[in-house]
Amino acid sequence: MFKFFALVPLCACLAIGFALFLAFRILRHDEGTEKMKEIAAAVREGANAYLHRQYNVSGLFFGLVFFLLLFLALRRDMEIFVPFAFLTGGFFSAFAGFCGMKMATFSGARTAHACRSSLNAGLRLAFSAGSVMGFVVVGLGLLDLSLWYYSLDWYYLRHPLSAGMDKITTITSTMLTFGMGASFQALFARVGGGIFTKAADVGADLVGKVEIGIPEDDPRNPAVIADNVGDNVGDVAGMGADLYESYVGSIVAAGALGVAAGLGVKGVLVPMVIAAVGILASMVGMFFVRTGEEAGQKDLLTALRRGIFVAAGLIIVLAYVLIRLILGVEYVGITWSIIAGLLAGILIGLVTEFFTSSHYGPTKRIAQAATTGPATLIIEGMSVGMLSTTFPIIIIGITILASFGFSGGFQNFNSGLYGIGIAAVGMLSTLGITLATDAYGPVADNAGGSAQMAGLEPKVRERTDALDSLGNTTAATGKGFAIGSAALTALALIAAYKEKIILEGGSIVLDLMNPLVLTGLFIGVMMPYLFSSLAMSAVGRAGSKIVMEVRRQFQEIKGLMEGNARPDYARCVDIVTTAALKEMRLPAVLAVTAPVVVGLLLGVSGVGGFLLGATTSGFVLAVMMANAGGAWDNAKKYIEEGNLGGKGSPAHKAGVVGDTVGDPFKDTAGPSINILIKLMSMVSIVFAAFVLQNTLFH
C-alpha cells in the first residue's frame, strides 16, 4: 500500500519540476522591443500591486475564520488540526494563482514577439505559459494533500483516538477543511479578480470602441493597462485558485465517501492515485499539442483536443490497472465511473464549443442579430445561453446514474456515492492539460494588447487575435469542465455531509414533504441568483467609474486623442483595484455564513435541502452565464473578422455592447458559482457538530 501512496507526492513534485522547466524555457525567449518591455513591466506592476492588496484583505478574513475554528476546536466541536488545515488550503490556493499570474505577466509580450515569426510559435509559447499554471495547480494540490495525510496518519498512530472514533474518518474530516480553505480563497480570487478585469474591460470598450471609435487595446485609452492587468489577476490568478479548489475538493470528497463505503484507507488512496497518474498522462498529452507553422484556427483547436484526448486515453488504461491492484477485481466497475466522468467533461466541452464558437450556428445567429441593434443581439444571446443548459444537464444526469450504477450503487448505496465522487475526480484527472488550454487564452489576449500598443506589424495582431478567439472557446470549455466537476463534487459533498451528521450522532431525512427541507430548498435555489446579483452589480458600479474616468481624461488631457499626450493609466488601475477589494467582501461573507444560519434556524435537514437547491440551480445558472458570455464575445470577434460590416460598423458596435454584457456573465458571476456551491457544502460539513448542538430544530 505504501508504494502506491508514495506515487502521490512523487508525481506532485514531478508536476512542480515540470512547471519550473517550462517557466525557465519561456523566460529564455525575447520579450521584444523596448516599448513591449515597458508595457509588460506596467502590467506586471499593476498585477502585483492588486494581488498584494487582495491577499491583505483575504488574509484578514482568514484570520477571523481561523480563530473561530480554533475556538470551536478548543471546545472539542472539531479536531484541533482543522483550523490549520483551513489555513494551508487557503495559502496553497492563493500561491497557485499567484504563480500562474506571474508566469502570464512574463509571457504576454513574449507571445506577441513569437507571433512575429509564426502563429505556431505564438501558440507553443502561450500554451507553455498556460501549462505552467496547470501543473503548478495539480502539483501543489497533491503535494499538500499528501503531506496532510502522512502527517495526520503519523500523529494518530502515536496518539490513539478516543473510543468510538475511527482514525481514517477523522483524517478525511480534517482534510475536508483543507478544501474549505481552498474554496474560501478561490471565492475571493474569482470574485475580486472578476470584478477587476471586467470593470476595466467594460470601461475600456464602451468609451474606446463604441463612443470614440479607436481600436481595442489602443495606447491612447487610459483603461487599456487596467484591462491587461485584469486579464492576469482575474482570468489567470482567479482561475488558478478556482480550479485548485475544484481539484482538491473532488479528491477529498471522494476520499470521505470511500471511507463511508467501507473501503477504509484504500478508498482514500484511489482518488489520490488517480489524480497522480493524471499528472503523468497530462505530461504525455502536452507533447501532442503541435501544429504546422501557418496553421489555421481549426488546426489549433485540433492540436489542443489531441493533447486532451491522448491524456484521457492514458488515464483510462492506468485507472483500470490501479483499481485492480488496489481494490481488487470486484471493484473494476469503478473504472467505468472514472470513464463516465472523463466522457462527461469532454462532452460538456464539445457542447460548450458548439454554443460559443463562431464556427457554428448559435454564435453566428447572435452576430446576425447585431445587424438590427444591441437589443436583438442581447435577446438572441440570452436565448442561446438558456438553450445551452439543456445538454450539460442531461450529460450530468446520465453521468450520475452511470457512475452510481457502475460502482455497485444499486446493491450498496454508499458504494454508488463513492462512484459519483470518483467520477468528479476522473473529470479533473487531466487538469494539468485542460487548465493549460484554458489559461493560455489570457496570455494570448495580453499578447494582442502588447502588439497593438507597441505598434507591431498588422500580421502580428491577426495572429494574436486568432489565438485569442480560440482562447475564448477553450476558456468556455474550461469553465464547462469546472462547472460540471463542481456539480458532481457538490453532490459528493452533500453525501459526505449526511455521513458527517450520522457520525456526530444526529439524523437527517431529506424528504421533500418536510417543510424544513422544502424551505431550505427554496433558499438554496435563490442563493446563486443573489450571489450573481451582487457580483454583476459590482462590475456595473466599478465599470461606470472607469467609463467616467476615461471620458474625463479624453476631455481634459490635451493631445491625448491625437496621440501626443500620455494617459494616466495608474488612475484607472487604482479605481478598479479599490472597487474590487471593496465589493468582493459581501459575497464571500454570504457564502460562509448562509449555511450556518440556515442550519441554526432550520436544522440539519433544512441544510440538506439548502445544499441540494443551491447545487441544482447554481449548475444551470453557471452554464447559462458562461455560454451566453462566451457566445457574445465570439460573435463580436466574428464581426471584427470582416463579417456583417466588420470593425466600426453598426453591427460591430452592437456586438461590443453584447460582449460588455457578457463579460461579467462569463468571467465574474458565472465561474464564481461553482466555488459557491462547493464552499457552502464544505462549510456545512465543518460546522455540522456546532449546528447539531445549537439548532432550533433537532
N, C-alpha and C positions, 0 to 999 in steps of 0.2 A: 504493500500500500504506500509506503514512504516514497518509493521510486516514482509513483505517479504524482504524488504531492510535490516532489522536487521539480517536476516538469513545469509547475506553475510559476514559481519565482524565476526559474531559468529562462522561460520564454518571455517573461516580463522584462528581465534585464536585456535579453536579445532585442526586444522591440525598442527599448530606450537607446541601446547601442546603435541600432539601425537608423533611428531618427537622428542621432548625432552625426552619423556618417553622411546622411542626406543633407543635413544642415551645413556641414563643413564644405560639402561639394557645391552647394548652392552659393555659398559665400565666396567661392573662388571665381564666380562669374563677374563680369564687369557690370557696374551699376550705370554705365552710360555717360552722358555728357555732364558737365558741371551743373547745368540747370536741372537735370534729372536728379543729381545727387542732392541739390539744395531742396527740391520738392520732397524727396524721400525723407530727408532729415526733418523737415517740418511736420510731416505725417507721423514720424516716429515720436517726435517730441510731444505732439498733441495726444497720441495714443497712450504714451507712458504717463503723462500728467493725468489723463482721465482715469486710467486704471488705478493709479496711486490713490486718488481721491475716492474712487468706488470702494476699494478694499478698506479704506479707513472707515467708511460708513458701514459696510457689511461686517467689518470686524467688531464694531460697537454692538450690533445686533447679535453676533455670535457670542460675544462676551455675556450678554444678558441671558441668552438661552442656555449657555454653558452653566452659569451659576444657578439657574432654575433647575436644570437637570442634576447638578451636583447636590442641591438641596433635597431633591426627591430621592437621590441615591443614598444620601446620608440617613434619610427616613426609611430606607430599605424598600422603597417602592420600585427600585430597579437596581441592577448591578452597578458597582462603583466605577467600572470601566466605561459605562455608557456615555457620560459627558465627554470623555477623552476621545472615544470613537467618533462622536459627533464633530469634534474639533478637527480631527485628522481628515475626515471625509470632506469637510469644507475647504481645508487647506489644499488638499491634492486636487480638488475640483478647480479651485482658483489657479493653482500652479499649472495645471494642464492648459487652461485657457490662456494664461499669460505666455507660456512657451509658444503656443500656436500664434498668438498675436505678434510676438517678437519676430518669429520667422516670416510671417506675412509682410510685416513692415520692411523687412530686408529684401523681400522678393519682388515687390511690385515693379520697381524701376528696372530690376534685372530681367524680369519677364518682358517688359517693353523693349529693352535693348536686344534681348534674344529674338524678338519678333522682327527685328530689322533684318535678320538673316533668313528666317523661315517661320512658318506657322508651327511646324512640328517642334522646332527648338523652343518656342514660347510655351507650347503645351507641356513638353517634358519638364521645363523648369517650374512652371506653375503647379503642375501635378506633383512634382517632388516636394514643393513647399506645402501643399495640402497633405502629402503623405507624412511629413514631419508631425503635423497635428494629429493625424490618425494614429500613428504608432506611439506618440507620447501619451495619448489618452488611454490606449489599451495597456501600454506598459506600466504607467503609473497606477492605473486601476487595479490590475492584477497584482502588482508588487505590494500595494498597501493592503489588499485583501489577504494575501498570503502571509504577510507579516503579522497582521492581527490574528489570523487563525493559529499560526505557530505560537505566538506569544500567549494567547489565551489557553491553548491546549497545554503548553508547558506549565502555566500558572496553576491550572486546575488539577494537573497531575500531582502537584506538590501541596495544594491546598484544597482538599476534598470539599465538595459542596454539602449543604445540609441535606438531611434525609428527605427523600421525595423529589429532589432536584436532579435533573439529568445534565451531564456536562455538555454534550453536543447541542442540546436545546438551548442552554444558557449561552453558548458561544454564538449560535446563529442569531439569537435575540440581540446580543450586543452588536453583531456585525450589521444588523438591520439599521441600527442607529448611525453607523458609518454612512449608510446610504442616505439617511435623513440629512446628515451634514452636507453631503454632496448635492442633494436636491435643493437645500436651502441656499447654498452658494450659487447654484446654477440659476435659480429663480432671480436672484439679484443681477447676475451677469446677463441673462437673457432680457429681462425687463429693462434694466438700466441701459445696457448696450443697445437694445432695440429702440428705445426712446431716443437715444443719442443719434444713432445712424439715420433713422427715418425722419426725425425732425430736421436734421441737416439736409437730407436728400429732398424732402418736400420743399423746404425754403429755397434751395438752390434751383430746383426745377421750375417751380411756379413763377419766380421772378425772372430767372435767367432765360429759360427756354420758351415760356408762354408769354410773359409780359414784354421782355426786351428783345427776344429772338436771337440770343447768342448761343453758340454750340454748348453741348454738355461738356463739363469739365474745363470751360474756358477760364484762363487765369484771371480775367477781369472780374469774375464772380466772387464776391467776398466769402461765400459759403462753400467754395469748392474744396478747400483744405479740410474743413469740418466734415464734409461728405466723405472724403477719402479716409479720414481718421475713423469715421463711423463704420466704414466697411470692416475695419480691423477690430474695433472694440465690440461691435455688435455681431457681425456675421462670422468672425473668427473666434475671438475670446469668448463671446457669449455662447456660440455654438459648441465650442470645445467643452466648456463647463457643462452645457446641456447634455451632450452625448456621453460625457464621462459619467454623469449620474445615471443616465439610461443604462449604460453598460454595467456598472457595479450594482445598480438596483436590481436588474434582471438576475444577476448571479446570486446575490444574497437572498432574493425572494425564492428562487428555485431551490437553493440550499435549505432554507427554512421548511419548504414544503416536502423536500426529500426526507427530512427528519420526521415530519408529521406522517409521512407514508411508511415509516418504519424501516427506512433504509440506513439510518444512522449516519456514520461518517462517510460511507460510500455515496449517500445521497447528496452530501455537501461537496464531495470530491468531483463528481461527474460534471456539474456546470462549470467548475473552475478549470478542469482539464479541457473541456470542450472549448472554452474561451482561449486557453493556452495554445492549443493546436490551431485555433483560428488565426492566431498571430503568424504561425508558420505558413498557413495557407495564403494569407494576405500578402506575405512577402513574395511568395512564388507568383501570385497573381499580378504583382507590381511589374514584373518583367515582361508581361504580355501586353502592357499598355504602350503601344508604339504605333506610329503612322508613317506614311511617306512624307517627303519634305514639303510638298504642297498639297496636303490632304484637304478635302472639303469638310464641312461641318458634320455630315453623316459619317464620314470616316473617323472623325474624332470621337463621336458617340459610340461607334462600333468598337473602337480601341478601348474606351473606358469599360464598356459592357464586357468585353472579352476578359479583361482582368478580373472583374467581379465574378463572372461565371466560372472561370478556372478555380478561383478561391473557393466558391461554393461547392464545386465538384469534389475538391480535395477534402473539405470538411465532412462531406457525406461518408466518404471512404474511411477517413480517420475516426469519425464518431462511431461507426459500426464496430470497428476493431476495438476501440477503447471501452465501449459499453459491454462488449462480450468479455473483455478481460477483467473489468472492474465489478460489474453487476452479475455477469453470468448470462448464459444463452437465453434464459427465460425472460430476460428484460430487453431483448434486442428490439422489441416494439418501440422502445423509447427513441431508437434511431429514426423511426418514421415520424415521431413527434418533432425531432430536430429538422428533418427534411420538410415537414409541414411549415415550420417557422421560416426556413430559408426560402421556400417557394412563395410563401405569403409576402415576404419582404420584396422579392423580385417582382411578383405580380403587382403589388401596390406601386412599385416603382414604374412599371410599364404603363399602368393606368394613369399615374401622375404625368408621365411623359406625354401620353395621348392628349390629356386635357390642358397641358401647359405649353407644349412645343408648337412653334409656328409652322411646323411641317404638317400639322393635322387640322381637321375641320374646326374644332371648337375655338381655337385661338384665332384662326382666320375669320371666323364669323364675328368675333369681338372686334377685330381690326376693321371689317366691313361696316360694322355698326358705327365706327368712329366717323364715317363719312357723313352721317346725319347729326353729329354732335356728341358732346360728353354724356348727355342723359341716356341716350340709347346705348352707348358703349358701356356705361355702368350697369344698366339693366341686363344687358347680354352677359356681362362678366359675372354678375351675381347669379344669373341662371346657370351658367357653366359651372360655377363653384358649387352650387347646390346639387346639380346633376352628378358632379364628380364624386359625391359621397356614396353613391349607390354601390358601386363595385367594391371599394375598400371595406364597406360594412359586410357585404356578402363574403368577401375573402376572409376577413377576420372571423366571421361566424363559422365558416367551414373549417378554418384552422383550429378554432377552439374545440369543435366537435371531433375533428380528426385527431388532434394531439391528445385529447382526453381518452378517446377510444383506443388509439394505438398503444397507449401506455397502460392499458388494462383498467380504465376508469369504470367501465360498466360492471366489472367484477369487484374492484376495490376503489371506492370513491377518492380516497386520498392519493392513490397512485395516479388517477386521472388528473388531479390537480397538479401533481408533480410534472406530468406530461405537458400541461399548459405552460408551467414555468420554464420547462426545458425548451419549449417552442420559442419563447421570447429570447432565451439565450442563443438558440440556433439562428434566429433572425439577426442578432447583433454579433454573432461569432466572427463575421468577416468585417467588423467595424474598421479595422486598420485600413482597408482599401476603400470601403464605401464612404467613410468620412473623408478620405483623400479626394474623392470625386466631388464631394460637397465643398470642402474647404478651398479647393483650387479656384472656385468661382470668384470670391472676393479678391484674390490675388490678381486674377485676370482683369477685374473691374478697376483695381488700383493701377494696373499696367496701362489701361486705356486712359485714365486720368493723367498719368505721367506723360504719356505720348502726346496728349492734347496740350497740356500746359507747357511742355518743353518744345513744342513746335516741330515734332518729328515728321518725317515724310508721310503722306496720306496712307500709303500701303500698310504702315505700322498700325495705324488706328483701325484700319479694316481688319487686320489680323487679330488685334486685341478685342475688337467688337465680336468677331466670330467666336473667340474663346469665352467672352463674357456672355453671349447669347446661349451658348452651350452650358455655361455655368449656371444660368438661371434654371435650365431644365434639370441639371444634375442636383442643384440645390433643392429644387422642389422634390426630386426623387429622394434625396437625403432626408428631407422633412417627412416624407411618406414613411420611410424606414423608422424614423424616430417616433412618429405618431402611432404607427402600427405596433411597434415594440412596447410603447407606453400603455396601449390598451391591454396587451397580454400581461405585461408586468403588473399593472394596476390590478388586474383580475387576480393574479397570483398573490399580490399583497393583501387583497381583501380576504382571500382564503387563509393567508398567514395571520391576519387579524382575528379571524374566527378561532383559529387554533390557539392564539395567544389568550383570548378571553377564556377558553376552556382550561388552559394551563393555569390561569390565575384563579380558577375556582368559580368562574361565572358561567352564565349560559346565554346563548344568543340564538334567536329564531328569526330568520328573515322571511316572515310571512307577509305578503303584500296586503293582506286584510288587517294587519296590525296597524292601528293609527299612528303609532310611534315610528314604525318603519316607513309608512307612507308619507308622513310629514318630513322625515329625514330625506326620503327620495326626492320630494319636490324641492327642498332646499338645495340638495346636491345638484339637481338638474339646473338650478338657477346660477350656481357658483361660477361656472366657466363664462357665462354671459356677464355677470357682474365684474369678474376679473378682466375680461376683454374690454369692457366699457372703460374701466379705469386706465388700462394701457392705451387704448385708442384716443381717449380724450387727452391724455398726457402728451401724446405725439402731436395732436391738434394744437394744444396750447403752446408747446415748445416750437412747433413749426411756424405758428403765427408770429412768434417773436423773431424768428430768423427772417421771415418774409419782410417784416417791418425794418429790420436792421439792414438787409440787402438793399431795399428801396432807399433807405436813408443814405447809405454810402454812395449809391449811384447819383443821388440828387446833390449831395454835399461835397463829395471829393471831386474837384475839378480835374478833368482829363482822364478820369477812370474809364469812361466808355470808349475813349479813343486809344486806350492802352498806354497813355503817357504817365499814369499815376499807379501806385501800388495800393491795392485794397487792404483793409485791416482784417486779415484772416483771423488773428488771435481773438478778436471780439466775438466772432461767430462761434469759435470753438468754446469760448468761456460761457456763452449763453446756453448752448446745448448741454455742456457739462453740468452747469448749475441746475438746469431743468431736470436732467436725467436723474441726478442724485436725489433731488427733492421728490420726484414723482414715483420712484421705484419703491419707496418705503411702505406705503399703504398696501399695495398688492402683496408684498412679502409678509407683512404682519397678518393680513387677512388669511393667507394660506395656512399659517401656523396656528392661529387662534380658532378658526372656524370649526375644525373637527373636535377640539376640546370643548368649546362652548356647546356644540350640538350634543356631545356626549354627556355633559353635565345636566343639560335640560331634557334630553330625550332618551338617555341611556345608551347602552352598547348596541342594542338592536336598531335604535334610531341612527347611530353612526354607520351601521352596516348599510341601511337604506341610503344614507347620505353619500357614502362612497360609491355605491352602485349607480346612483343618479349622476354624480359628477363624472364618473368614468364614461358612461354611455353618451351623455350629451357633450362632454368635452371632446371625445373622439370625433364625433360628427362635425362639431363646430371647428375643430382644428383642421380637419381635412378640407372643409369648405373654404376657410380663410386662406390656407396655404395655396390651394389650387387656383382660387379666384385671383389672388395676388400675383401668382406666377404667370397666369394667362394674360392678365392686364399688362404686365411688364413685357412679355414677349410679343404681345400684339403691337405695343409701341415700337419695339425693335423691328418687327416685320414691316411696319410703315417706314421706319428710318432706312431700311434697305432699299427703298425706292418704290415700294408698292403704294398704291392708292394716293399718289401725290407726293410721297416722300417727305423729307425734312422740311419744316416750315409751312407745310400745307395745313388747312383747317383740320383734316383728319389727324395729322401729327399732333396738333395742339390738343385735340380731344383725347388722343392716346396718352399724352403726358398727364392730363388730368386723371385718367383712369389708372395710370401707373402710380400716381400720387395717392389715390385712394387705396390701391392695393398694397403699397409699401408697408403700412402698419399692420395690414392683414397678415402678410406672409412673413414679415421679419420681426414683428413685436408681439402682437397678441397671439397669433396662431401657434408659433413654436413654443410659447411660454405655457400653453395649456397642458401639453404633455408632461411638463415638470409639475404643474399644479396638481394634477390628479394623482401622481405618484407621491409627491410630498405629503399631501393630505392623508394618504393611506399609511405612510410611514409614521407620521405624527400620531395617528390613531393607535398604531401598534405600540409606540414608545410610551404613550401616556395611558395605555389600557388599564394598568393597575390603579393609577390615580383616579381615572374616571369611574372605575368599578366601586371604589371606596367612597366617592363623593357625589355620585349622580342622584338625581331626584327620583329616577325610576330604576329599580333593581330587578 
